[in-house]
């Protein structure tokens, strides 16, 4: 059970990280 929660938390964290990263790239337009 704990491992399942950890995987879900990690997956959401990665999704949010890439979302913020893509938004910053679009706003900065420098990479």
Biopython code that builds the backbone (N, CA, C, O; Angstrom):
import numpy as np
from Bio.PDB.StructureBuilder import StructureBuilder

atoms = [
    (1, "UNK", "N", (0.840, -1.198, 0.000)),
    (1, "UNK", "CA", (0.000, 0.000, 0.000)),
    (1, "UNK", "C", (0.873, 1.245, 0.000)),
    (1, "UNK", "O", (0.634, 2.180, -0.765)),
    (2, "UNK", "N", (1.884, 1.255, 0.857)),
    (2, "UNK", "CA", (2.761, 2.432, 0.937)),
    (2, "UNK", "C", (3.480, 2.654, -0.387)),
    (2, "UNK", "O", (3.648, 3.791, -0.827)),
    (3, "UNK", "N", (3.904, 1.564, -1.020)),
    (3, "UNK", "CA", (4.621, 1.683, -2.292)),
    (3, "UNK", "C", (3.695, 2.259, -3.358)),
    (3, "UNK", "O", (4.124, 3.069, -4.180)),
    (4, "UNK", "N", (2.430, 1.848, -3.350)),
    (4, "UNK", "CA", (1.465, 2.361, -4.333)),
    (4, "UNK", "C", (1.293, 3.860, -4.169)),
    (4, "UNK", "O", (1.282, 4.597, -5.155)),
    (5, "UNK", "N", (1.158, 4.317, -2.929)),
    (5, "UNK", "CA", (1.005, 5.754, -2.665)),
    (5, "UNK", "C", (2.262, 6.495, -3.113)),
    (5, "UNK", "O", (2.170, 7.585, -3.677)),
    (6, "UNK", "N", (3.426, 5.915, -2.869)),
    (6, "UNK", "CA", (4.690, 6.550, -3.255)),
    (6, "UNK", "C", (4.777, 6.695, -4.769)),
    (6, "UNK", "O", (5.211, 7.731, -5.272)),
    (7, "UNK", "N", (4.364, 5.655, -5.498)),
    (7, "UNK", "CA", (4.419, 5.703, -6.967)),
    (7, "UNK", "C", (3.464, 6.765, -7.490)),
    (7, "UNK", "O", (3.818, 7.507, -8.406)),
    (8, "UNK", "N", (2.259, 6.853, -6.927)),
    (8, "UNK", "CA", (1.290, 7.862, -7.370)),
    (8, "UNK", "C", (1.830, 9.253, -7.086)),
    (8, "UNK", "O", (1.724, 10.144, -7.928)),
    (9, "UNK", "N", (2.412, 9.450, -5.901)),
    (9, "UNK", "CA", (2.978, 10.754, -5.534)),
    (9, "UNK", "C", (4.122, 11.122, -6.470)),
    (9, "UNK", "O", (4.230, 12.269, -6.905)),
    (10, "UNK", "N", (4.973, 10.152, -6.778)),
    (10, "UNK", "CA", (6.109, 10.398, -7.661)),
    (10, "UNK", "C", (5.619, 10.734, -9.067)),
    (10, "UNK", "O", (6.148, 11.642, -9.708)),
    (11, "UNK", "N", (4.605, 10.003, -9.551)),
    (11, "UNK", "CA", (4.070, 10.240, -10.894)),
    (11, "UNK", "C", (3.487, 11.643, -11.002)),
    (11, "UNK", "O", (3.715, 12.337, -11.993)),
    (12, "UNK", "N", (2.732, 12.068, -9.981)),
    (12, "UNK", "CA", (2.152, 13.410, -9.998)),
    (12, "UNK", "C", (3.251, 14.461, -9.934)),
    (12, "UNK", "O", (3.152, 15.498, -10.590)),
    (13, "UNK", "N", (4.279, 14.210, -9.165)),
    (13, "UNK", "CA", (5.379, 15.156, -9.051)),
    (13, "UNK", "C", (6.093, 15.335, -10.381)),
    (13, "UNK", "O", (6.438, 16.454, -10.761)),
    (14, "UNK", "N", (6.316, 14.225, -11.091)),
    (14, "UNK", "CA", (6.989, 14.294, -12.394)),
    (14, "UNK", "C", (6.118, 15.045, -13.389)),
    (14, "UNK", "O", (6.621, 15.857, -14.166)),
    (15, "UNK", "N", (4.808, 14.779, -13.372)),
    (15, "UNK", "CA", (3.902, 15.468, -14.295)),
    (15, "UNK", "C", (3.913, 16.965, -14.036)),
    (15, "UNK", "O", (3.981, 17.755, -14.978)),
    (16, "UNK", "N", (3.847, 17.368, -12.764)),
    (16, "UNK", "CA", (3.853, 18.794, -12.435)),
    (16, "UNK", "C", (5.190, 19.423, -12.800)),
    (16, "UNK", "O", (5.234, 20.565, -13.258)),
    (17, "UNK", "N", (6.287, 18.683, -12.600)),
    (17, "UNK", "CA", (7.617, 19.204, -12.921)),
    (17, "UNK", "C", (7.729, 19.500, -14.416)),
    (17, "UNK", "O", (8.197, 20.570, -14.805)),
    (18, "UNK", "N", (7.303, 18.559, -15.247)),
    (18, "UNK", "CA", (7.399, 18.767, -16.692)),
    (18, "UNK", "C", (6.428, 19.837, -17.161)),
    (18, "UNK", "O", (6.720, 20.560, -18.113)),
    (19, "UNK", "N", (5.260, 19.951, -16.500)),
    (19, "UNK", "CA", (4.295, 20.991, -16.874)),
    (19, "UNK", "C", (4.882, 22.368, -16.604)),
    (19, "UNK", "O", (4.816, 23.251, -17.459)),
    (20, "UNK", "N", (5.461, 22.557, -15.412)),
    (20, "UNK", "CA", (6.066, 23.847, -15.063)),
    (20, "UNK", "C", (7.254, 24.124, -15.980)),
    (20, "UNK", "O", (7.452, 25.256, -16.421)),
    (21, "UNK", "N", (8.040, 23.089, -16.266)),
    (21, "UNK", "CA", (9.213, 23.242, -17.128)),
    (21, "UNK", "C", (8.793, 23.691, -18.526)),
    (21, "UNK", "O", (9.430, 24.569, -19.109)),
    (22, "UNK", "N", (7.728, 23.098, -19.069)),
    (22, "UNK", "CA", (7.271, 23.468, -20.409)),
    (22, "UNK", "C", (6.725, 24.884, -20.413)),
    (22, "UNK", "O", (6.926, 25.619, -21.379)),
    (23, "UNK", "N", (6.032, 25.281, -19.340)),
    (23, "UNK", "CA", (5.484, 26.641, -19.259)),
    (23, "UNK", "C", (6.625, 27.651, -19.223)),
    (23, "UNK", "O", (6.555, 28.690, -19.880)),
    (24, "UNK", "N", (7.676, 27.354, -18.459)),
    (24, "UNK", "CA", (8.821, 28.265, -18.366)),
    (24, "UNK", "C", (9.507, 28.356, -19.733)),
    (24, "UNK", "O", (9.928, 29.439, -20.138)),
    (25, "UNK", "N", (9.621, 27.241, -20.440)),
    (25, "UNK", "CA", (10.264, 27.249, -21.759)),
    (25, "UNK", "C", (9.450, 28.085, -22.734)),
    (25, "UNK", "O", (10.018, 28.813, -23.548)),
    (26, "UNK", "N", (8.130, 27.989, -22.660)),
    (26, "UNK", "CA", (7.273, 28.749, -23.581)),
    (26, "UNK", "C", (7.367, 30.242, -23.259)),
    (26, "UNK", "O", (7.422, 31.068, -24.171)),
    (27, "UNK", "N", (7.385, 30.589, -21.982)),
    (27, "UNK", "CA", (7.449, 32.001, -21.593)),
    (27, "UNK", "C", (8.819, 32.587, -21.902)),
    (27, "UNK", "O", (8.921, 33.692, -22.435)),
    (28, "UNK", "N", (9.885, 31.839, -21.565)),
    (28, "UNK", "CA", (11.240, 32.335, -21.797)),
    (28, "UNK", "C", (11.659, 32.178, -23.246)),
    (28, "UNK", "O", (12.352, 33.031, -23.801)),
    (29, "UNK", "N", (11.223, 31.057, -23.866)),
    (29, "UNK", "CA", (11.527, 30.772, -25.266)),
    (29, "UNK", "C", (13.034, 30.705, -25.498)),
    (29, "UNK", "O", (13.524, 31.094, -26.559)),
    (30, "UNK", "N", (13.767, 30.208, -24.496)),
    (30, "UNK", "CA", (15.214, 30.084, -24.631)),
    (30, "UNK", "C", (15.642, 28.631, -24.427)),
    (30, "UNK", "O", (16.784, 28.285, -24.726)),
    (31, "UNK", "N", (14.748, 27.771, -23.921)),
    (31, "UNK", "CA", (15.088, 26.380, -23.693)),
    (31, "UNK", "C", (15.176, 26.141, -22.212)),
    (31, "UNK", "O", (15.455, 25.021, -21.783)),
]
sb = StructureBuilder()
sb.init_structure("model")
sb.init_model(0)
sb.init_chain("A")
sb.init_seg("    ")
for serial, (resi, resn, name, xyz) in enumerate(atoms, 1):
    if name == "N":
        sb.init_residue(resn, " ", resi, " ")
    sb.init_atom(name, np.array(xyz, "f"), 0.0, 1.0, " ", f" {name:<3s}", serial, name[0])
structure = sb.get_structure()
